[in-house]
Amino acid sequence: MEKKYEIAVSACLCGFPCRYDGKSKPDEKIKKLYEEGRAIPVCPEQLGGLTTPRTPCEIIDGRVVSCDGEDRTEAYLSGSQKVLEICKKYSIKKAILKQNSPSCGSTHIYDGTFSGTLIPGEGCCTALLRKNGIEVTGEK
């Protein structure tokens, strides 16, 4: 029998070590949703084929670029598309994604200078999900 997931969540918020630095950012409320079988964990970067750990990326002029100058846009877009496919498969209409991420940020992202400066914006996965009618919020 197929599970009835209600929500997609960033895997790092469930405790999976999939962030760029090889760590997680567990959130107890989100972990509980996952443990109850109500949330399906997703990581757009890993789904897009990027390794963990990986060099940090930020959005610069509409492209996702690593701190060493490599354009990672295609991997981010591919992973975002796979997250959308998962949401469609399970009829998920809501996602809680990691704030500030170039893929998952829902209200703010880093400004592209790798200085830790946040600006209003959204990550590429958040943008794609919202374009397809899925409500996206951050963990806070």
N, C-alpha and C positions, 0 to 999 in steps of 0.2 A: 504494500500500500504506500502511495506517495505521501510524503509529509505535507502538511498545510502550513507553509511558512506565511507569516503575516508581514514581514519586514526584512529588508536587506540591510546589513550592517557592515561597516568596515571590519575586516578580520582582525586588524591590530587592536581594535576596541574589545574584542573577545579574548584577547591574550595571545593571539598567534604572533610569533616574531617575524613579521613580514614587512616592517617599515624599512625605509632606505638604510637605516643604521643597523638593521638586523634585530631590532628590539620591537616590543609591543607597547601599547598605551592602554592597558586594560581599564575598562569602566565597569564597575560592579553591576549597575542596572542593565547594561547591554549584555554583559556576560550571562546574567540570569535569563534574559530573553533567549539567548542562544542555548543555554543549558536546558531550558524548558521546551526546546524544539520550535519556538515561535519565530526565530530569526535565522536567516541564512547568512553566513559570513562570506564576504567577497573582498578581493584585493585587486583593483584594476591594474596596478603595476605588474603584479605577478601574472595575472591573466593575460597581460600583453606581452609576456615573455621576458620581462626584466628579472635579473637575479636579485637575491637578497644575501648580503647587503649590496647596495648599489650607490653610485654617486648621487648626491642630492640634486634635485631638479626644481626649477621655478619656471613660471610662464613669462616669456619675454616676447613682446610684439606678436602675441597669438600663437607662439610656438613653445613647446616644452623643451627646455634646454638644461643640460647638466652643468654643474659648476665648472667642469673642464671643457665646456663649449660644445659637447655633442648634442645634436638634435635628437630628442627622444619622442617627438610628437607622435610618430606612427605607432609606437608601442603603447603610448598612453591612450590613443584613440582606439586601437584594437582592443585593449583591455576594457575600455569603457563600453564598447559595443558588446563584449561578452557579458558584462554586468547587466546591460539592458536585456540581453537574451535570457539571462537567468531570471530577471524580474518578470519578463513576459511569460516564461515557462510556468512560473508559480503564481501568476496573477498578482504580483506584488505591486502595491500602489504607494508605498512609503519606504524611505531609506534614511538611516541615520549614519552619516559618514564623518570621517575624521576631519575636524576643522583645520583650515589653513593649508591643506595639502593641494598640490597642483592638479591632482585628480579629484579629490573628494571635498575640497573646501566649499562651503555653502554660502558664506557671507564675506569671507576675507581670504586672500592668498598672499604669499610673499611677493614683493615687488619686482623680482628679477635681478636684484643686485647682490643677492646672497649675504645681505647684511642683517637679516632678521626683521626687516621692516614689513609690516602688513599694510595692505591696501584693500579697499572694497573690491570684491570680485568672487568668481566661482571657478572651481576646478573643471576640467574637461568632462569627467564622468558625471558630476553634478549637472552640468549644462545639458548633456545628452539625456539624462534621466528626466530632467524638468521639461525638456522639449517634447518628451514622450508622455507627459502627464503624470509623472511620478513625483510625489512630494519629497523633497530632500531637506533634512535639517542636520545640524552638527550635534555632537554629543552633549554640549552644554545646554 
